[in-house]
């Protein structure tokens, strides 16, 4: 080996060969990232493996590194400063974030500790004798603070000037890989200390910047005029938008309120498109909690469309050539346009006829029970009862095995309202916030049917139903139905949102996975 040119040779004895084979087979090219004096490695056993390292200096702090191995080549960009080196995985377009779990702390060779960010970090930190665990002592803390200074400096610079080269990749790579809940309940570690140090340093961003709301489309969000004294976070910048938003929230940066957005548009200095108007109206209409701006205020904001000053009210009335497009935009955001018109007081008889025709054309023609002209019409008070027990009324009770309990209840209440003198129409399939529209001269009631398995069973209102109930007052009527062995009992409760007590409940949690590698195990061809 000396004749081959080797100056240093280690001869090891007393080792288990199977263990050595395992060690050699598990050798990773990443081991060479921070070994600045190694140019190549050759591993010989039954087979030979070669690893090569090419280094190209970019400037005093940056180094371009390519490591070749039997499986390919990996590129890294190394940033060295203050005794710390950050290694960014890279491709031809710049830095690429590593996968969580692949972001090792190196003490020249990798340890079992994670950095807490989507990069690798090398520093002469204190370790245990196995050099696999970082020891959190004074020396390590100094290096953590130095690392935090580098990371926070890069983030702050990009927020100040988002045109910095490779801004998107840098922000994505410097996004914390550990969520706050895990940090709060996990053990103290290199990652937890580094994340806390970075957060402390970039918290000043919250005084300078503000985020646009997520419910506004990205193009128009970039043109929003922020409140006085604030700058808009650079979240609309290609692929780095999500990373910038996550880092801003990590730093404690706030979000523009609906009132801030309305004020920006009212000032005339913010460009406002048809899409943005649909975003605003849809957001306010679907908000469970008060957004600080009423639906009427949101629909009354004036903006220019094709050279004409319009409002959402104008568009929903059908007074513009863009009305149909606007209605489609609102509907695509999950808002029922007819219900929205009604809440804004824009739904007249012509709209109602148009809606009925549209439903019929779609194959969902509502069931309508015509009133017998000879039968005297009853008023809303007929629904309240007399306090003398249930009134017996003979009508056919739906018993079809193809009908669910709630559908049978809806059909029965439809028949009952007709028997009581109302003209009743079924709208349960239209997601309007009520099941049956009951009308008589001078009276228009929105009836929501709830089927009970037993008297006193809890029932709930959907956000759409609750919104309509609040807006309609005494015109909104709950019909509680309970099917006994030989009869169905119905209780009508006008103004149900006011006279009953409700408690907000969280019905369901969902577990969402947003980061995973798709590695198919089968291919199916037709």
C-alpha positions as CSV (number, residue, x, y, z in Angstrom):
1,X,0.0,0.0,0.0
2,X,3.0,2.3,0.6
3,X,4.2,1.5,-2.9
4,X,0.7,2.5,-4.2
5,X,1.3,5.9,-2.6
6,X,-0.6,5.7,0.7
7,X,1.1,7.6,3.5
8,X,-1.2,6.6,6.4
9,X,-2.5,3.0,6.8
10,X,-4.7,1.7,9.6
11,X,-4.5,-2.1,10.2
12,X,-7.4,-3.2,12.5
13,X,-7.6,-6.6,14.2
14,X,-10.1,-8.6,16.3
15,X,-13.1,-7.3,14.4
16,X,-16.2,-9.2,13.3
17,X,-16.2,-9.5,9.5
18,X,-20.0,-9.5,9.2
19,X,-20.1,-6.1,11.1
20,X,-17.5,-4.7,8.8
21,X,-19.4,-5.7,5.7
22,X,-22.5,-4.0,7.1
23,X,-20.6,-0.8,7.9
24,X,-19.2,-0.7,4.4
25,X,-22.6,-1.4,2.7
26,X,-24.2,1.4,4.7
27,X,-21.5,4.0,3.8
28,X,-23.3,7.2,2.7
29,X,-21.8,9.8,0.4
30,X,-23.2,12.4,2.8
31,X,-20.4,11.5,5.2
32,X,-18.1,13.4,2.9
33,X,-19.9,16.7,2.8
34,X,-17.8,18.4,5.6
35,X,-14.5,16.4,5.3
36,X,-12.6,19.2,3.5
37,X,-9.4,17.2,3.0
38,X,-10.9,14.1,1.4
39,X,-11.0,13.9,-2.4
40,X,-12.1,10.3,-2.9
41,X,-12.9,7.2,-1.0
42,X,-12.6,3.6,-2.3
43,X,-14.2,0.7,-0.4
44,X,-13.1,-2.8,-1.3
45,X,-14.7,-6.0,-0.2
46,X,-16.3,-8.5,-2.6
47,X,-17.1,-5.5,-4.7
48,X,-15.5,-2.1,-5.0
49,X,-17.3,1.2,-4.4
50,X,-15.8,4.6,-5.2
51,X,-16.9,8.0,-4.0
52,X,-15.4,11.3,-5.4
53,X,-15.6,14.9,-4.2
54,X,-15.3,18.0,-6.4
55,X,-15.1,21.4,-4.8
56,X,-15.4,24.8,-6.5
57,X,-15.0,28.0,-4.5
58,X,-17.7,30.6,-5.3
59,X,-16.4,33.2,-2.9
60,X,-14.9,33.5,0.6
61,X,-18.0,32.0,2.2
62,X,-19.6,29.8,-0.5
63,X,-18.5,26.5,-1.8
64,X,-20.0,24.4,-4.6
65,X,-19.7,20.7,-3.8
66,X,-20.5,17.7,-6.0
67,X,-20.2,14.2,-4.5
68,X,-20.3,11.3,-7.0
69,X,-21.2,7.7,-5.9
70,X,-22.2,4.4,-7.4
71,X,-25.8,5.6,-7.4
72,X,-25.3,9.0,-9.0
73,X,-24.1,12.5,-8.1
74,X,-25.4,14.9,-5.4
75,X,-24.8,18.7,-5.4
76,X,-24.5,20.8,-2.3
77,X,-23.8,24.5,-1.7
78,X,-21.9,25.2,1.5
79,X,-22.0,28.5,3.4
80,X,-19.3,28.9,6.1
81,X,-19.2,31.7,8.6
82,X,-18.3,32.1,12.3
83,X,-17.2,28.5,12.8
84,X,-20.4,27.1,11.3
85,X,-21.2,25.6,7.9
86,X,-24.7,25.2,6.4
87,X,-25.1,22.7,3.6
88,X,-27.9,23.3,1.2
89,X,-28.9,20.5,-1.1
90,X,-29.0,22.0,-4.6
91,X,-30.0,21.4,-8.2
92,X,-29.5,23.5,-11.4
93,X,-32.2,25.9,-10.1
94,X,-30.6,26.5,-6.7
95,X,-31.2,25.3,-3.1
96,X,-33.7,22.5,-2.5
97,X,-35.1,21.7,1.0
98,X,-34.1,18.3,2.4
99,X,-36.8,16.0,3.7
100,X,-37.5,16.1,7.4
101,X,-35.4,13.4,9.1
102,X,-32.5,13.8,6.7
103,X,-31.2,17.0,8.2
104,X,-28.4,15.8,10.5
105,X,-26.2,17.9,12.7
106,X,-22.5,17.1,11.8
107,X,-19.6,17.2,14.0
108,X,-17.6,16.7,10.8
109,X,-19.3,13.3,10.6
110,X,-23.1,13.1,11.0
111,X,-24.6,12.6,14.4
112,X,-28.1,11.3,15.3
113,X,-29.3,14.9,16.1
114,X,-31.5,16.8,13.7
115,X,-30.9,20.5,12.8
116,X,-34.6,21.6,13.1
117,X,-34.3,23.2,9.6
118,X,-34.3,21.6,6.1
119,X,-30.5,21.8,5.8
120,X,-27.4,20.1,7.3
121,X,-25.2,22.0,9.7
122,X,-21.6,21.3,10.7
123,X,-19.9,22.8,13.7
124,X,-17.3,21.6,16.3
125,X,-20.1,21.1,18.9
126,X,-19.5,19.0,22.0
127,X,-20.6,15.4,21.7
128,X,-20.8,12.2,23.8
129,X,-17.9,9.7,23.4
130,X,-19.8,7.9,20.6
131,X,-19.9,11.2,18.7
132,X,-23.6,10.5,17.8
133,X,-25.2,12.8,20.3
134,X,-24.7,16.5,20.8
135,X,-24.0,17.7,24.3
136,X,-25.7,21.0,25.2
137,X,-22.9,22.8,27.0
138,X,-21.5,26.4,26.7
139,X,-19.5,25.6,23.6
140,X,-22.5,24.1,21.8
141,X,-24.7,27.1,22.8
142,X,-22.2,29.5,21.3
143,X,-22.2,27.7,18.0
144,X,-26.1,27.5,18.1
145,X,-26.2,31.2,18.5
146,X,-23.8,31.7,15.6
147,X,-25.9,29.4,13.4
148,X,-29.1,31.3,14.4
149,X,-27.4,34.5,13.3
150,X,-26.6,33.1,9.9
151,X,-30.1,31.7,9.3
152,X,-32.0,34.8,10.6
153,X,-29.7,37.0,8.6
154,X,-30.6,35.2,5.3
155,X,-34.4,35.3,6.2
156,X,-34.4,39.0,7.0
157,X,-32.4,39.9,3.9
158,X,-34.9,38.0,1.6
159,X,-37.9,39.6,3.4
160,X,-36.3,43.0,2.8
161,X,-35.5,42.2,-0.8
162,X,-37.4,39.2,-2.3
163,X,-35.5,39.5,-5.6
164,X,-32.4,38.0,-3.9
165,X,-31.1,35.1,-6.1
166,X,-32.5,31.7,-5.1
167,X,-34.8,33.4,-2.6
168,X,-37.4,30.7,-2.9
169,X,-35.1,27.8,-2.4
170,X,-33.4,29.5,0.5
171,X,-36.6,30.2,2.4
172,X,-37.9,26.7,1.8
173,X,-34.7,25.2,3.1
174,X,-34.7,27.5,6.2
175,X,-38.3,26.7,7.2
176,X,-38.4,24.9,10.6
177,X,-39.0,21.1,10.1
178,X,-40.5,20.7,13.6
179,X,-43.9,22.0,14.6
180,X,-44.5,24.1,17.8
181,X,-46.5,21.3,19.5
182,X,-43.6,18.8,19.1
183,X,-41.2,21.5,20.4
184,X,-43.3,22.2,23.4
185,X,-43.6,18.6,24.5
186,X,-40.3,17.2,23.2
187,X,-37.0,17.0,25.0
188,X,-34.6,19.9,24.8
189,X,-32.2,19.3,21.9
190,X,-29.9,21.1,19.4
191,X,-33.0,21.5,17.1
192,X,-35.2,23.0,19.8
193,X,-32.5,25.5,21.0
194,X,-31.7,26.5,17.4
195,X,-35.4,27.0,16.4
196,X,-35.9,29.1,19.6
197,X,-32.8,31.2,18.9
198,X,-33.9,31.9,15.3
199,X,-37.4,32.8,16.3
200,X,-36.1,35.3,18.8
201,X,-33.9,36.9,16.2
202,X,-36.5,37.3,13.5
203,X,-39.4,38.3,15.8
204,X,-38.7,41.9,14.8
205,X,-40.2,41.1,11.4
206,X,-43.7,41.2,13.1
207,X,-43.2,45.0,13.7
208,X,-42.5,45.7,10.1
209,X,-44.4,43.2,8.0
210,X,-48.0,42.0,7.6
211,X,-49.4,39.0,5.6
212,X,-52.2,39.3,3.1
213,X,-55.2,37.0,3.8
214,X,-55.1,33.5,2.4
215,X,-58.6,33.8,1.1
216,X,-57.5,36.4,-1.5
217,X,-56.1,35.0,-4.7
218,X,-52.3,35.3,-4.9
219,X,-52.1,37.7,-7.9
220,X,-54.3,40.4,-6.3
221,X,-52.8,39.8,-2.8
222,X,-49.5,41.1,-4.1
223,X,-51.2,44.5,-5.0
224,X,-52.9,45.0,-1.6
225,X,-52.0,48.3,0.1
226,X,-51.0,47.3,3.7
227,X,-51.9,49.3,6.8
228,X,-49.8,52.4,7.5
229,X,-46.4,51.5,9.0
230,X,-46.4,48.0,7.6
231,X,-44.9,46.3,4.6
232,X,-46.5,43.4,2.8
233,X,-44.7,40.1,3.2
234,X,-43.1,38.8,0.0
235,X,-45.4,35.7,-0.1
236,X,-46.4,36.0,-3.8
237,X,-43.1,35.1,-5.4
238,X,-43.4,31.8,-7.3
239,X,-42.7,28.6,-5.4
240,X,-41.5,30.3,-2.3
241,X,-44.9,31.7,-1.3
242,X,-45.8,29.0,1.1
243,X,-42.3,29.0,2.7
244,X,-42.4,32.8,3.2
245,X,-45.9,32.6,4.7
246,X,-44.8,29.8,7.1
247,X,-41.7,31.7,8.2
248,X,-43.7,34.9,8.6
249,X,-46.1,33.1,10.9
250,X,-43.2,31.5,12.7
251,X,-41.8,35.0,13.4
252,X,-45.2,36.2,14.7
253,X,-46.2,38.3,11.7
254,X,-49.9,39.2,11.7
255,X,-52.5,38.9,8.9
256,X,-54.5,41.7,7.3
257,X,-58.0,41.7,8.6
258,X,-61.1,42.0,6.4
259,X,-61.5,45.6,7.6
260,X,-57.9,46.2,6.5
261,X,-58.7,44.9,3.1
262,X,-61.9,46.9,2.8
263,X,-60.0,50.0,3.9
264,X,-57.3,49.4,1.3
265,X,-59.9,49.0,-1.5
266,X,-61.8,52.1,-0.3
267,X,-58.7,54.2,-0.5
268,X,-58.6,53.7,-4.3
269,X,-54.9,52.8,-4.2
270,X,-55.4,49.0,-4.4
271,X,-56.2,47.3,-7.6
272,X,-59.4,45.2,-7.2
273,X,-60.5,42.6,-9.7
274,X,-63.7,40.7,-10.2
275,X,-62.0,37.7,-8.6
276,X,-61.0,39.7,-5.6
277,X,-64.5,40.9,-5.1
278,X,-65.8,37.3,-5.2
279,X,-63.1,36.3,-2.7
280,X,-64.1,39.0,-0.3
281,X,-67.9,38.5,-0.5
282,X,-67.5,34.7,-0.3
283,X,-65.3,35.0,2.7
284,X,-67.6,37.2,4.6
285,X,-70.7,35.2,3.6
286,X,-69.1,31.9,4.8
287,X,-67.5,33.2,8.0
288,X,-68.8,31.5,11.2
289,X,-67.4,34.2,13.4
290,X,-67.9,37.9,12.7
291,X,-65.1,39.1,10.4
292,X,-65.6,42.7,11.5
293,X,-67.3,43.7,8.3
294,X,-70.9,43.0,7.5
295,X,-71.9,41.2,4.3
296,X,-73.8,44.3,3.2
297,X,-70.6,46.4,3.6
298,X,-68.6,43.9,1.6
299,X,-71.1,43.8,-1.2
300,X,-71.3,47.7,-1.4
301,X,-67.6,48.2,-2.1
302,X,-67.2,50.0,-5.4
303,X,-64.5,49.0,-7.9
304,X,-63.9,49.4,-11.6
305,X,-64.9,46.6,-14.0
306,X,-64.3,47.2,-17.8
307,X,-64.3,50.9,-17.2
308,X,-67.5,50.9,-15.2
309,X,-67.8,51.5,-11.4
310,X,-69.7,48.5,-9.9
311,X,-70.4,46.8,-6.6
312,X,-71.1,43.1,-5.8
313,X,-74.7,44.2,-5.3
314,X,-74.8,45.4,-8.9
315,X,-73.3,42.2,-10.2
316,X,-75.6,40.0,-8.2
317,X,-78.6,42.0,-9.4
318,X,-77.6,41.0,-13.0
319,X,-77.0,44.6,-14.0
320,X,-73.7,43.9,-15.7
321,X,-72.3,41.9,-18.6
322,X,-70.0,40.3,-16.1
323,X,-72.8,39.3,-13.7
324,X,-72.8,35.7,-14.9
325,X,-69.0,35.4,-14.5
326,X,-69.2,36.9,-11.0
327,X,-71.9,34.5,-10.0
328,X,-69.8,31.6,-11.2
329,X,-66.8,32.8,-9.2
330,X,-68.9,33.0,-6.1
331,X,-70.4,29.6,-6.6
332,X,-67.0,28.1,-7.2
333,X,-66.1,29.2,-3.7
334,X,-68.9,27.1,-2.2
335,X,-71.4,29.9,-1.8
336,X,-75.0,29.5,-3.0
337,X,-75.7,32.5,-5.1
338,X,-79.5,32.5,-4.6
339,X,-79.0,32.3,-0.9
340,X,-76.5,35.2,-1.1
341,X,-78.9,37.3,-3.0
342,X,-81.6,36.6,-0.5
343,X,-79.3,37.6,2.4
344,X,-78.5,40.9,0.6
345,X,-82.2,41.6,0.0
346,X,-81.8,41.2,-3.8
347,X,-83.9,38.1,-4.3
348,X,-87.2,39.3,-5.9
349,X,-90.0,37.3,-7.5
350,X,-88.2,37.3,-10.8
351,X,-85.1,35.7,-9.2
352,X,-87.3,33.1,-7.5
353,X,-88.9,32.1,-10.8
354,X,-85.5,32.0,-12.5
355,X,-84.2,29.8,-9.7
356,X,-87.2,27.4,-10.0
357,X,-86.7,27.2,-13.8
358,X,-82.9,26.5,-13.3
359,X,-83.6,23.8,-10.8
360,X,-86.1,22.2,-13.1
361,X,-83.7,22.3,-16.0
362,X,-81.2,20.5,-13.9
363,X,-83.5,17.6,-13.2
364,X,-84.2,18.6,-9.6
365,X,-87.6,20.2,-9.9
366,X,-88.9,21.0,-6.4
367,X,-92.0,19.3,-5.0
368,X,-94.8,21.9,-4.8
369,X,-98.1,21.3,-2.9
370,X,-100.8,23.7,-4.2
371,X,-103.3,25.0,-1.7
372,X,-107.0,24.2,-2.0
373,X,-108.7,27.6,-2.8
374,X,-111.6,26.5,-0.6
375,X,-109.5,26.0,2.5
376,X,-109.0,29.2,4.6
377,X,-105.4,30.3,4.8
378,X,-103.7,30.3,8.2
379,X,-101.1,32.7,9.7
380,X,-97.7,32.2,11.3
381,X,-99.5,31.9,14.6
382,X,-101.0,28.6,13.5
383,X,-97.5,27.1,13.8
384,X,-97.1,28.0,17.5
385,X,-99.8,25.6,18.8
386,X,-102.3,26.4,21.6
387,X,-100.6,24.9,24.6
388,X,-103.3,22.2,24.8
389,X,-101.3,19.3,23.5
390,X,-100.7,18.1,19.9
391,X,-103.4,18.7,17.3
392,X,-104.4,15.6,15.5
393,X,-104.3,15.9,11.7
394,X,-104.8,13.0,9.4
395,X,-102.4,12.9,6.4
396,X,-100.5,10.0,4.8
397,X,-97.2,9.3,6.6
398,X,-94.3,8.5,4.1
399,X,-93.1,5.0,4.8
400,X,-91.0,4.1,1.7
401,X,-88.1,1.9,2.5
402,X,-86.1,3.9,0.0
403,X,-86.5,7.1,2.0
404,X,-84.1,7.9,4.9
405,X,-85.6,9.0,8.2
406,X,-84.8,12.7,7.5
407,X,-86.2,12.6,4.0
408,X,-89.4,11.0,5.2
409,X,-89.6,13.7,7.8
410,X,-89.2,16.4,5.1
411,X,-92.0,15.0,3.0
412,X,-94.3,14.7,5.9
413,X,-93.8,18.3,7.0
414,X,-94.3,19.4,3.4
415,X,-97.7,17.6,3.5
416,X,-98.5,19.0,6.9
417,X,-97.8,22.6,5.9
418,X,-100.1,22.2,2.9
419,X,-102.8,20.8,5.2
420,X,-102.3,23.9,7.4
421,X,-103.0,26.2,4.5
422,X,-99.6,27.1,3.2
423,X,-98.3,26.7,-0.3
424,X,-95.2,24.6,0.4
425,X,-92.3,23.8,-1.9
426,X,-89.4,21.5,-1.3
427,X,-85.9,23.1,-1.5
428,X,-83.9,20.5,0.5
429,X,-81.6,19.6,-2.3
430,X,-80.5,23.2,-3.1
431,X,-78.4,23.8,0.1
432,X,-80.1,27.1,0.8
433,X,-80.1,26.8,4.6
434,X,-83.8,25.5,4.8
435,X,-85.7,22.5,3.5
436,X,-89.2,23.9,2.7
437,X,-90.5,27.4,1.6
438,X,-94.0,27.9,3.0
439,X,-96.0,30.9,1.8
440,X,-99.4,32.4,2.3
441,X,-100.6,36.0,1.6
442,X,-98.2,38.3,3.4
443,X,-96.2,35.4,4.9
444,X,-93.0,33.7,3.8
445,X,-91.5,31.1,6.0
446,X,-88.2,29.2,5.7
447,X,-88.7,25.8,7.4
448,X,-85.8,23.6,8.4
449,X,-86.8,20.0,9.3
450,X,-85.0,18.0,12.0
451,X,-85.8,14.3,12.5
452,X,-85.5,13.1,16.2
453,X,-84.9,9.6,17.3
454,X,-86.4,10.4,20.7
455,X,-87.8,13.6,22.3
456,X,-85.1,15.8,23.6
457,X,-82.4,14.4,21.3
458,X,-79.8,17.1,20.5
459,X,-79.8,18.5,17.0
460,X,-77.5,20.9,15.3
461,X,-77.5,23.7,12.7
462,X,-75.0,23.9,9.9
463,X,-73.2,27.2,9.3
464,X,-75.5,27.9,6.3
465,X,-78.6,27.2,8.4
466,X,-77.4,29.3,11.3
467,X,-76.6,32.2,9.0
468,X,-80.1,32.1,7.4
469,X,-81.7,31.8,10.9
470,X,-79.9,34.8,12.1
471,X,-80.9,36.9,9.1
472,X,-84.5,35.7,8.9
473,X,-85.6,36.1,12.5
474,X,-89.2,34.9,13.0
475,X,-89.5,33.9,9.4
476,X,-87.1,31.0,10.1
477,X,-89.0,28.0,11.5
478,X,-87.6,24.7,12.9
479,X,-89.8,21.7,12.4
480,X,-88.8,19.0,14.9
481,X,-90.3,15.6,14.1
482,X,-90.5,12.4,16.2
483,X,-91.9,9.2,14.8
484,X,-93.7,7.0,17.3
485,X,-95.2,3.6,16.6
486,X,-98.5,4.8,15.1
487,X,-98.0,8.6,14.6
488,X,-95.5,11.3,13.9
489,X,-95.3,14.3,16.3
490,X,-94.2,17.7,14.9
491,X,-93.2,20.7,16.8
492,X,-92.9,24.0,14.9
493,X,-90.5,26.6,16.5
494,X,-90.6,30.1,14.8
495,X,-87.5,32.3,15.4
496,X,-85.7,29.2,16.6
497,X,-82.3,30.9,16.6
498,X,-83.5,33.3,19.2
499,X,-85.7,31.3,21.5
500,X,-83.5,28.2,21.8
501,X,-80.0,27.9,23.4
502,X,-77.2,26.6,21.2
503,X,-73.6,25.6,22.1
504,X,-70.9,25.6,19.5
505,X,-69.5,22.0,19.1
506,X,-66.5,20.6,17.2
507,X,-67.9,17.4,15.6
508,X,-64.8,15.9,13.9
509,X,-61.1,16.0,13.7
510,X,-59.3,15.0,10.5
511,X,-55.7,13.9,10.2
512,X,-54.0,15.4,7.1
513,X,-50.8,14.4,5.5
514,X,-49.3,17.1,3.2
515,X,-45.7,15.9,2.9
516,X,-44.9,12.4,1.6
517,X,-43.0,10.7,-1.2
518,X,-45.1,8.9,-3.8
519,X,-43.2,5.7,-4.6
520,X,-45.6,3.4,-6.5
521,X,-45.5,-0.3,-5.9
522,X,-47.6,-1.3,-8.9
523,X,-48.3,-0.1,-12.4
524,X,-51.6,-0.9,-14.0
525,X,-52.1,-0.5,-17.7
526,X,-55.2,-0.7,-19.8
